[in-house]
């Protein structure tokens, strides 16, 4: 995959008991179909009440259509790290994806000798905190 030039991100989606996930899976499918994202990995994990974690199969449910999405980039260590973000007794879906929408911008920059040397993701809470700080200074 040497053509990767777009930011790569991951999401950990905690799925509470009783959550359906159909709309989420459809939205992901739409983004893939429109080539906004390139899916590298999608895995489901379970964190047991004792804190242990394991990967679970996506044989059924709304994300089953993505069961074969495995590049090998996510492994057992990633499952364990992701599970640390979960409450005991919960399930999650881990999604590793490339932001294809950035490809034209990155290609244009590279054509001018400009290289992407770093990227970062800010959480929603970081943005809200920064906006609150700016507002309180005004």
N, C-alpha and C positions, 0 to 999 in steps of 0.2 A: 504494500500500500504506500508506495513512494510518492503518489500524487496528492497526499494529504497536505492541504495548505490552509485549511479552515480551522477555526477553534474547535477543540474537542471538549465536550462537557459530559457530565453524568448527573443523573437525578436518582435519588432514592425516594420512592413514593411509598409511604407507610399506608397499608390497606387495613382499615379497621374492620372488625367482624361485621358482616352484613353489607359491606360496601359492594356495589355491583361492578363498577369499572368499565362499563360498556362505552360510555361517552369518551372516557380517557383513551381507550384503545382505538376508537374510531378517529379521534383527533390525531393520535400518533400516526395511524394509517394514512390519513389525509396529508400530513406533513411529509411523509415518505413518498407518497404518490406524486406530490407537487415538487419533489426534489429540494425541499427546504432543509431537510435533514437527511443524513445517511446513517442508518442504524448499524452499529458494530456489534453490540451485545444487548440482550435483554434477558435478565434472569429473575427468578422469584426466589425469595429466601424466607425462612421462618426462624424467629427467635423464640425459643422455648421459655417457659416460666423460670427454668433454672439458669437462663442466660446463654445457654449453648445455642449455636445456630447451624443451619444446614440449608443447602439449596433444595428447592422443591420443583417438581416438574410442572410445566405449563400445559399439561395435557387437556385441561378443561378451562372454561372461563373465557372472558373477553380477550385476554392477552395470549391465548393459545395459538392464534395465527402467527405470532412472533416467536414461537418456541424454537425454531431453527436458527434464530439470529444469534450466532456465536462466532466471534472472530478469534477467540482465545486470549483477547486482551485482559478480560476479567478472569480472575482465578479464585482459589479458595481463600487467599489472604484478603481479597476484596470483599468476599462474602462476609467474612468475619468482621472486617472493619465497618462495612455497611450495617451489619447487625447491631453494632455498638450504638448506632443512632436510633435504634428501635426500642420501643417498650417491650418488656417480656410478654410473651404470648401473642405477638403480632406477626403479620406477614408484610412483605414489601416487594416491590418490583424495582430492580436496578436497571437503568437505561443508560447506555454509553453511546453517544451519537456525535456526529460531525455536523457543524453548522454550515450547510451547503450554501445558504443565502450569502455568505461572506465571500464565496469563490470569485465572483466578478471583481469585487473590490480588491481582494488580495492579488489577483492576477494583474490588475491594472497597476497596483503599487509595484509589483515585481518587474513589470515591463519597464518601469522607470528607475530600476535599481534600488527600490525601497524594499526592505525586508521586515517581516514581522518578527520581532525578537522576544516578545513576551505578550501574554494576555492574562487576564484575571477576571473572575466573576465576583460581583458584589451580591451579597444576599439582600433580599427585600428589607430585612430589618436594618441592615447597614445603611441603605438608602433612606429609609424612614428616619433613622437617628440623625443622619446628616441633614435632611430637610428640616427636622425639628430644631437642630442647632442653628441653622441659617435663619429660620423664622424667629427664634428667640433672640438673635443678635440684631434683628431689624427693628 
